[in-house]
Amino acid sequence: QNVSLSGRNLRMIVKDRCTEIHYAVDKGPGRPAGDQVLGIDKGYSEAFTDSEGVAHGEAFGAVLTDYSDQASATGKARNQLYALEKKHREGGRIAKADHIRLCNLGRVKMDARKERT
């Protein structure tokens, strides 16, 4: 599809093996809006609750808790490895410190897990 980009911003996002191209388009009129007022409450155990008491995203809290617990445990383990790497570097064992940093202190898996969640 041909898209005219004159007078518009173009944003290119390059991730590992994927490139995303974002650009603005004019939005159509859409469907007519109603005149009712709706209130929502953002929570932890469910994502949202509307003014009628209906919960949306009921498993949100469990997913968020699992991710938080896993990220906390990973962070604690990374901190111990970082301290060990620092100790080896100060002790003159540079190759050992470099190996710990290269093989254990990367963020690729953590960032991918965060994207999935």
C-alpha positions in Angstrom: 0.0 0.0 0.0 1.4 3.4 -1.0 1.4 5.9 1.9 2.2 9.6 1.5 4.6 10.6 4.3 4.8 14.3 3.4 4.4 16.5 6.5 4.4 13.5 8.8 6.8 12.1 11.3 8.4 8.7 10.6 9.8 6.6 13.4 11.9 3.5 12.8 12.4 1.1 15.7 15.1 -1.6 15.3 15.0 -4.5 17.7 17.1 -7.6 17.5 15.9 -9.2 14.2 12.9 -7.0 13.6 12.3 -3.5 12.3 9.1 -1.5 13.1 8.1 1.5 11.1 5.6 3.9 12.8 3.9 6.8 11.1 0.9 8.9 11.8 -2.3 8.7 9.7 -5.5 10.7 9.7 -8.2 8.9 11.7 -11.6 8.4 10.2 -14.8 9.6 11.9 -15.4 6.3 13.7 -18.7 5.3 15.3 -20.9 7.8 17.1 -20.3 8.2 20.8 -23.0 7.8 23.5 -23.9 10.2 26.2 -23.4 7.8 29.2 -20.7 8.3 31.7 -18.5 5.3 32.6 -16.1 5.1 35.5 -13.3 2.6 35.8 -10.9 1.7 38.6 -7.4 0.5 37.8 -6.3 -2.2 40.2 -3.7 -4.9 40.9 -5.7 -8.1 41.2 -7.7 -7.3 38.1 -6.7 -4.8 35.4 -9.9 -2.7 35.5 -13.3 -2.7 37.1 -16.0 -0.6 35.5 -18.8 1.4 37.1 -21.1 -1.6 36.9 -18.8 -3.7 39.0 -17.6 -5.9 36.1 -14.0 -6.9 36.4 -11.8 -7.0 33.2 -8.5 -8.8 33.1 -9.0 -11.0 36.2 -5.8 -12.9 35.9 -3.7 -9.7 35.7 -2.7 -9.8 39.4 -1.4 -13.4 39.2 0.6 -12.7 36.0 2.1 -9.5 37.6 2.9 -11.3 40.8 4.7 -14.2 39.0 6.7 -11.7 36.9 7.6 -9.6 39.9 8.7 -12.6 42.0 10.8 -14.0 39.1 12.4 -10.6 38.4 13.2 -10.2 42.1 14.9 -13.6 42.3 16.8 -13.0 39.1 17.9 -9.6 40.3 19.2 -11.0 43.6 21.2 -13.7 41.7 22.6 -11.2 39.3 23.7 -9.0 42.2 25.6 -11.9 43.7 27.3 -12.6 40.4 28.1 -8.9 40.0 29.8 -8.9 43.4 31.7 -12.0 42.5 32.8 -10.5 39.2 33.9 -7.3 41.0 35.9 -9.4 43.5 37.7 -11.3 40.7 38.4 -8.1 38.8 39.9 -6.5 41.9 41.9 -9.7 42.7 43.5 -9.5 39.2 41.6 -12.5 37.7 40.5 -10.4 34.8 39.7 -13.4 32.5 37.4 -14.9 35.1 35.7 -11.6 35.7 35.2 -11.1 32.0 33.8 -14.6 31.6 31.3 -14.0 34.4 30.2 -10.7 32.8 30.0 -12.1 29.3 28.1 -15.3 30.2 26.0 -14.3 33.2 25.3 -10.6 33.3 23.6 -10.0 30.0 20.1 -8.5 29.8 18.8 -10.2 26.6 16.7 -12.8 28.4 15.4 -10.4 31.0 14.4 -7.8 28.4 12.6 -10.5 26.4 10.8 -11.7 29.4 9.7 -8.2 30.2 8.5 -7.7 26.6 6.4 -10.9 26.8 4.8 -9.9 30.1 
